[in-house]
Amino acid sequence: MPPINAQRPIFSKVGNISELVNMTEQEREIYNISLDSYRTNLSVMRNERAEGRAEGRAEGLAEGRAEGLVEGRAVGRAEGREEKAFEMARAMLQDGESIEKIMRYTKLSREQIEDL
C-alpha cells in the first residue's frame, strides 16, 4: 500500500468526482460552462504564447538579416566599389592618363591615386 502522501491525489480526485455526482442539474450546467470557459481561456493563452514566440523569432531573424545586410553586404559592396575604382585608376595610370582625369572618373582623391 502506498504511503498516505502518495494517496492524496487519488483522494482529491475521488472527492471531486463525488462533488460532481451530487450536483443538481443547474449546478452541473454552471460547472460545465465554467469548465468550458477555463479550457477556452487556457487554449487561447497557449495559442497567444505560441504566436508571440513565432512572431519574436521572425522579428529576431529579420533583425539579424538586416544587420548582416548592413554590416556585411553594405560594407562588402562599398569595399568592392573602392577596389574597382583602384583597379580602374591603375589601368588609367598605365595608359598615361592624367591624375585629374583619373580623379574625375574614379572619384578617388589625388593622394589615393599617387599612392598607387
N, C-alpha and C positions, 0 to 999 in steps of 0.2 A: 504494500500500500504506500503511495507517495506521501511525503511529508505534507502537513497541513498547508504550508505556504504555497506548495506546488498545486494544491487543490483549489485555491482561492479563485483563479479564473473560471474554473468549472462551476463553482458555486455562484459566482457572479452571473454567468451565462444562464444558469438554471433559474436564478432569481428574475432575470429579465424576461425569460420565457413565461414564467408564472404570472408576471405582471401583464404581459400581452394577453394571455388566456383569460384573465379576469377583467379585462377592459370591456366597457359597453361598446355597442356598435358606433356610437358617436365619438367616443374617446379613441377607438381604433382608427376611425376615419381621420380625425385630427392628427393622431400619431403618424399615420401613413403620409399625410400631406406634409407634415413636418420632416419626416424622413426623406421624402422626395425632394423637398427644398434643400435639405442638407446635402444630399447627394448631387443635386444640380449645382449648388454653390461650390462644392468640392471639385466637381468636374470642370467648372468654369475657371476656378483658380489654377488648376493643373494646366489647362489649355493656355491660360494667360501667361503662366510661367514659361511654358514651352515656347510660346510665340515670342515672349520677351527675350528668352535665350537665343532663339534663332535670329531675331532682329539684332541683338547685340553682336552676335557672331558676324552677321552680314555687314554691320557698320564697321566692326573691327577689321574685317577683311578689306572693305573698301578703303578705310583709312590707311591700312598697310600698303595697299596697292598704290594709293595716291602718294604716300611718302616715297615709295620706291620709284614712282614716276618722277617725282620732283627731284629727289636726291640722286637717283640712279640715271634714269634716261635723260632728264633735262641736262644734268651735268655732263653726261656722256655725249649728248648731241652738241653741246657748246664746245667741249673739248675736240670733238670731231670736226666741227666747223673751223676751229682755230688751227688744227693740224692741216686741214685742207688749204687754208689761207697761207700757211707756211710753205707747203708744197708748191703752191702756185707762185709765191714770191721767189722761191729758189729757182724755179724754172725760168721765170722772167729775168732774174739776175743773170742766169747763164746765157740767156738770149740777148743780154746787153741793154735791157730796158732801164729807164731812169727810175730812181728811188721815188720820185714824185708820182710817176705813173703807177708804180707798184703799190704805193700807199693808197692811191685813188681806187684801184681795183680790189685790193685785199683788205682794206680798212685796218691794216697794221700800222703801228707807229714807226717813225724813222728809226728809233733805237732798236725795235724788234727786227727790222729789215737789215740794219747794219750789223746786228749780232749774227745774222746768218752767214 
